[in-house]
Amino acid sequence: MTVQVYCANCGASPIPTDIGIRCPDCGNEATREAAQEDIQAHHDEMAAIALQRKAQKIGKDHPWITVSPGEIPTRDYKFITDYTPENVLARAGETS
């Protein structure tokens, strides 16, 4: 799966540097390792939200199933991807 990486501050596509990536518009930068960690954390958060939405939909469709959504930890990111709960569900053939 290929995703597009964006600056979390301004939405621009980052450019590679000798040690990582940098936003050409706002100057936001991170080492390669820090950027990968940010991107993975954002990906995990979006996947958790999509899973939670799917479970809630199942709970609505089947009243004998009780769904108690938990809290999904969030954080501030320097870099994010185009991976959203909506396109996670779309890739799985689901509608929100």
N, C-alpha and C positions, 0 to 999 in steps of 0.2 A: 504494500500500500504506500502510495506517495502522497505526502502532504506538503502544503506550502507553509513556510515559516514567515511570520510577520513580527514586527516590533510591537510590543504590547502598549507602548506609549502613544505611537502615532499611526501604526498600521502599515508602515513602509516595509518593503522587502529588504532584509539586511544583506550586507556584502561581507565576503570573507576577509579576514585579516590574517596576519602571521600566526596569531595565537587563538583566534576565535572568530566571532562575527561582530559587526558594528552596523548600527542604523545610519544610513547616509543622511537622513533628514534631521533627526534629533540628537544623534551622537550616542544613543544608548548602546552599550557594548558588554560583552561577556566572553570569557574564555570558552574554548570548545567544550570543555567538561561542564562548565556552569550552564551553558546554553543547552546542552543535551539533557541535563538534569531538569531545567525549566520546561523544556519541550515535553519530556516524559511525564513530569508532574501535571502539566496542563492536559495532556492526553489522558492520563489516569482519571483526572477530575471529570472530564467530559464523558468518558466511558461510564463512570459511576453515576453521573446524572442521567445518562441514557438508560442504564439498567434500572435505576430507581423509577423513572417514568414508565418503563415497560412493566415493572412489577405493579405499579399503581393502576395501570390500564387493566392488567389481568385481574386485580382486586375489584375494579369497578364492573368488569364483565362477568365475574363469578362471585356473587355475594357470600358464598360459603368460605371464601378465602379472605383472610384478614391480612392487610399489608400495613405495617407500621414503619414508615420511612425513617431512617436514621439521618443523622447530620453528616453531610459530606464536607470534609475539611477543604477550605479554600486558602489561597495565598496570592500574593502579588507576584506577577511574572514580568520578566524583562522581555522574553520572547515567547510567542504562542504559535499555534498552528491553525489551519482552517478546520480542524477536527472539532465539530460541535455535536451536541446531543441529537440534533435533527438529522445530520448526515450520517451519524452512527446508526440511527434507526432506519434511515432510508437504505443504507447499504445492507441492512439485515432484512429488507423487504417489508418494513413496518411503516406505518404512519404514526405520527406523534401520538 
